Amino acid sequence: MALVVKARHSGGTSAPLGLRLRRMLSAHEIATLLLLLNASVDVMAATPDVMALREAGLVQLVASEQGEARFALTAEGSAVLRVLGAG
């Protein structure tokens, strides 16, 4: 199964409609989204898959209650999981 997402600029804003990049999520990226559904990931434990998901706008950096930076799903990342029946 192929899942196509529209990439975002590093600033977090979507590109104009005609300039959006499209790519498929890898199985590892989908698995990473599933892991992030239930728990955020420490910045130091970030994998290339987490970084690719961040570039696609599906994952973001958030501050934990202890003030540590962690990766968590964005609304778009949650929407992808809902489409897959997992969110």
Sequence and secondary structure as in RCSB ss.txt:
>XXXX:A:sequence
MALVVKARHSGGTSAPLGLRLRRMLSAHEIATLLLLLNASVDVMAATPDVMALREAGLVQLVASEQGEARFALTA
EGSAVLRVLGAG
>XXXX:A:secstr
   EEE B TTS B  GGG  EEE  HHHHHHHHHHHHS EEGGG  HHHHHHHHTTSEEEEE TTS EEEEE H
HHHHHHHHTT  
